[in-house]
Amino acid sequence: MATLVIPKSDSTVRLRAIDAKCAVSLHTRNFLEPQLVGFETLNLTTVCYLIDHPASGKRILFDCGARKDFENYSPAFKDRLNTIIKGLRIEADVNDILEDAGILLSSIDSIVWSHWHWDHIGAAAKFPRSAEVVVGPGFKDNFMPGYPTNPQAPLLDADFRDRTVNEISFDKSPLRIGNFAAFDFFGDGSFYLLDSPGHAIGHMCGLARTTPTTFVFLGGDICHFPGMFRPGPQAPLPDPVPSAQLDDYFPIPCPCSLFTRHHPLIEPDSKAAKSSSFFEVTSVKPSSYHDREPAMNSIRAMQEFDASPDILVCIAHDPTLLKVLPLLNDSIDDDLNEWKERGFKERLQWGWLNELPRNGKPGRPALVEGAWRDGKKITDFQELKASS
């Protein structure tokens, strides 16, 4: 494994988290393996980020969540929703959340999509055309033009019309951070994009410098469950697991053996079980991962970041984020920059254990049963007609 060296810089960004108000319940088998009895449903919430670069006055939105008017997705995305969704509830658009918080959409200079999937691209057409869309390698060749010019396209022509689409070329950047090719977005070391293939064509992560020596790793969908990269070789499961990280099932700190005895990959209660991730990328078809081996390599590369006490790793769909991070939805003034002093990492790291079966009981029930739009249950997304 490459030694994790991040170039030194005194330049930072301001980082604020946004609850995208998108709750999804999906089939676990399409995301991870091995399967555990009592853990058949994967519950996902969605977090995206507002990034301010003080030196230039530029503002970035990293990911956009889903769009509430999902009748306006392309037929290709509607077909995908018909295939994968057990439950779906979208309460707001990110553009509306920003405006409700007093953030002018005209202040957004760049919309960075970690990748092109429906729950990360929002509704770009609702943002001013002055905001560029930033995408990863291979995006233009695979996804432009959009629908309806290309009837099979997952994205919409409206997402790109009269807008700059900036495709990052990591081949032209000699920079590497850990095992990721990196692109210095502002040119001053305050924010990097990382080439992280596997889940989707062009998938990118972000690395935001919140102080000169601390960072937040914005994982997007590099994986969908923290148990796919935790524990890690350099970040073993603590013994006992702090009660502050567990829900009402565990009123006191619990021995890690309560969890490792159910470790699906390693001999129960062994030393390896405390330092090896519980799950891997699924090999089942259909899979939510475009290419399994690169996806697993990207996850392993992220483990090195997660092991650092100076880096907070946040994947987009970790429900624990909503319990720990300050959210722009609640306060426009709070941010993540002092995450280390505020103990966010310690409070986030093992919250995923609450999703697992234990003591003979199944894991957490589905966040949402069925897909809903304006109080009506959706049985076929293709029947929804696009509105103007």
N, C-alpha and C positions, 0 to 999 in steps of 0.2 A: 504494500500500500504506500502511495506517495506521502511524503511528509507534508502536513498541512501548513503551508506558508501563505499568508495573505499580505500583499504589499502594504507597507505602512503609509498612513495618511492621517492628517488632522481634519480632513473634510468629512462631514457627516450629512445625513439626511434626517428629516423628521418623519417618523413612521406612525401612522394611525391605522387601526384595524376597524373593519366594517363588517357587521353581521349582515350578510346578503339576504337574510330572511328566506332561505331556501332549505327545506327539510326534505330528505329523500330516504326511503327505505328500499333496499335492493337485496338481491340474492347473493349471499356471501360467496357461494361457489364460483361466481363469475369474476371474483377479485382475488381470492387468496386460497391457499391450501396449507395443510390438510383441513378437512372439514371437522368441526367439533359438534357433537350432538348438543343442542341447546344454543348454538351460535349459527343459526341458519340465515339470520337477517342482519345486514350491515346498515347501521344508522349513520347517516351523513348530514351534517350541517355544512354551511359554506361561509368562509371568511375571505375577504379580499382586502386590499390595502391602498391607502392614500399616502403618497410619498412626496414630500416637499424638499426641494434642493435649494437651500438658502443662498448659496453662492451665485446661482443664476436666476433665481426666482421661478424656475420651472417646477411643474407639478405633474406627477405621474399617477395614474390609476393602474394598479397591478391586479388584473382580473376584474371581471364585472358581474360575477354570479350568473343566475338564470334570469330570464325575462318572465314577468307575470303573465303577459298576454301570449302564452305559449301556443295559441292557435296560429300565431304569426311565424312560428318556426317553419323551416322548409319541410316538404314531404319526407325527405331523407331523415331529418331529425325526429319527426313525428313517428316514423316507422321504428326508429331506435327506441323511443320512449315506450311504444307498444310492447317492445321485446323485453326491456329490462326493469320497468318500474313495478314495484310492489306498492309503494306509497309515495305521494308527491304533494307538497304544499309550498307554494311560492306566495309570500305575503306582500312583497314590494319589489320594485326595480331599484337597482343600485343608483341609477341616475336620480330617482325620486328621493332616495335616502340622502344623497348628497345635498340636493336642493333643500330638503327639510331641515338639514343641519346648517344651512346658510352658505354652502359651498357653491359658487357659481360654476356651472358646467363649462362656461367659456374660459375658466381658469385652468382647465385640464389641457396640457400640452401633448401628452402621450397616453394612449391606452395600451398597456402591455398585456397581451394574452399569453398566459403560461402555455396554453395550447388551445385548440380550436373547438373543443367540445361544448355542447349546448349550455352547460351549467357554469361556463367561465367567460363566455363572450357577451353576455347581456344583450342589449339592444343598441349596437353602436350607432345606428341611424338617429337615435335620440340625443346624441352628443353633437355639438357644433362641428362642422367640417374642418375647422382649424386644428382639431385634435388628430394627430396621426395614430394609426394602429401599428403596433410593433409586434412582429411575429417571428417564429423560429425558422430554422433551415428547412427548405422544401415546401414551405407553405404555398407560395404563389403557384408553383408547378402543379400542386395537388388540389388546390381549393379555389382557384380563381380561373375563370369567372364563377360567380355564384348563381344561385337560383333566382329567376327562372331562365336566365340565359343558358345555363346548363341544368336541365331538368333533374339530374341526379345529384346536384351539388348539395352538400349539407348546409353551407352558409348562403347568405342572401346577397344579391347584387347591391342591395341597399346598405349593407355593411361597409361597402368599399366606395360607393359612388362619390366622386368629387373629393376623395380623401386620400392622403398619402398613406401607403402601406409600406412600412419600413421592415424589410426582412433582414434579420441579423445573420451575418456570415461569420461564423466562428473560425473558418479556415483562414480568414484574413487577420485574425488576432493571435499573436504568439503566446498570449497569457494563459496560464493554467493555474487554477486554485484547487489544491487537492488533486483528485482524479477527474476534475471537470475542466473542459475548455471554457474560458471566461471572456466576457466582453465588458470593458469598463464604460458604462453607459454615459456618464458625464465627463469622463476623462480625468477625474481627480481622485478615484478610489473610494468614492462615497457610496456607489451602488453598482453592483455587477449583475449581469445576466449570465447564467450557467447553462451550458448545453447538457441536457439530461434526457437522452432518448429512452424509449421503451414503451411508455404508456401510449403516446400518440406521436404522430409525425410532427417534428418541430417543437417538442416539449422543452420548455425552459424553466429553470428556477431563478429566484432572485436572491441576492445577498446584500442586505442593507447595513451599512455601517452606522450604528446608533450612537456610539462614542468613538473616540480614536482607537479604542481597543476592544470594543464589543460589537456584535453583529446579530441580526435576525436573518435566518435562512428561510426564505419564502418557498416552500416546497411544491406549491401547486398540487398536481396529481402525480408526483413522482411515485407515490403510493397512496393508498386510501385508508390505511389503518396503521396506527403507531406500532402495533404488534408485529408489523412487517419489518421494522428496523430496530425495535427495542425488545429485550435488552440487546446490547452490543458488546463486542469483545473488550472495549475500553469503557463501557458504561453498563456494568452488571446490575441486575435487579437487587435492590437493597434488602437487607434482612435485619429487622422486620420492614415491611412496606409501611410507610408513614400513614397514619389514619387520616391525615389531612388530604390525602390523594384518593381516598376511598369513600364510597357512599354509605348509606345507612345500614347496609349489610354488615359493615365492619365498624363498630363503634370504638374499637381500640386498634392499635398497630397490629398487623398480622404477619406471621412468619411467611417468608417468601415460598416456603415449601407448600403452602396452601395453593399456590399457583403453579409452581414448577412440577408438582406431581401430575399435573394435567398437560404438561408441555408436550405438544403433539409431535415434535421433531427429535427430541433428545431424551435420553434415559432419565426418568423422573428423579428429582431431588439431587441430580449430579451437579458438579461444579459447572459443567458446560451448559446446563439448563438455565443457570443464572446469567449467562453471558452470550446466549444465542437467541436471535429473534424467534418468536413463537411461530411465525407464518412466513410463507414464501408466495411469490406471484403464482396465481393459478395456472395449471396446465389444461384446465377444462375449456372446451369450446362450446358456445362462444365465450371468449375472454374479453374483459375490458382493457386488456393490454395489447397493443399493436405488435410488440415483439418481446417475448418473455425474457430472453437472455440479456439483451441490453437493459431491460427494465430492472432486472436483478442486480446488474452491475452498477446502475445508477443509485439504487437503494444502498448498496454496500458503500459506495463513495460517500453518500450522505451520512452514514454512520460515523465517519471520522469527524464530521462537523458536530454531530450530536454529542460526541464524547468530549468536546471542548467546553469548559466552564464559561467561556466567553462568547458562545454562540447558542442562541435559542432557535431551535428547529420547529417550524410550524407548517404542517401540511394542511391544505385547504379545508379538508372535510373532517377534521378532528373535533368532535363535539365538546371536548374539554376546553378548547380555546374560548368558547362563549362563556364558560364559567370563571375563567381566570383573567383574560385580557380586558383592559379597558376598551370600550367600543365607541367609535365616533357617533353611533346611533344615540348614545346616552350623554356624551359630552364631547363637544368640539375641541375642548381645551386639553384633554388628556391624550397621552401618546404612549408608545412602547419604549421610548429611548432610555429610560432608567429601569428596564426590565430586570437587570441583574440585581440591582439594589432592592428591588421590590419582590424578589424571590419568585418570579413567574416560572422559571425553569423547574424549580423544585416542586411547584404546585401543579405543573403540567405533565411531568415526565411519565407518571405511571397511572394517570387517570383512565387510560384505555382498559385497564384491568377490570373496570366496572362493567364493561360490555360482555365479559366472558361468563360462561356458566360456572357455578361454584356451589359447593355444599349440596350437590344433587339438584340444584335449581337451574333453570335455563338462564341465559343472559338477558340483557335488557330487552323489553318488548319493542316492537316497531314504533318509531317516532310518529309515523303517520300510516294509517291503513287506507289504501285506495288513493287515487289521484283526484284532486278537487279543483274546480274553477268556478268562482262566484257561487259557491254553495252547492254546486252540482257535481256529481261523481262522473268522472270521465272513464268510459269503457273502451273507447277507440279514438286515439288522438287524430287519426286521419280524418275522422268525421268533422273535426273542428275546422271551420272555414276562416281563412285569413281575413282580418278586418283592415280597414284603411288606416 
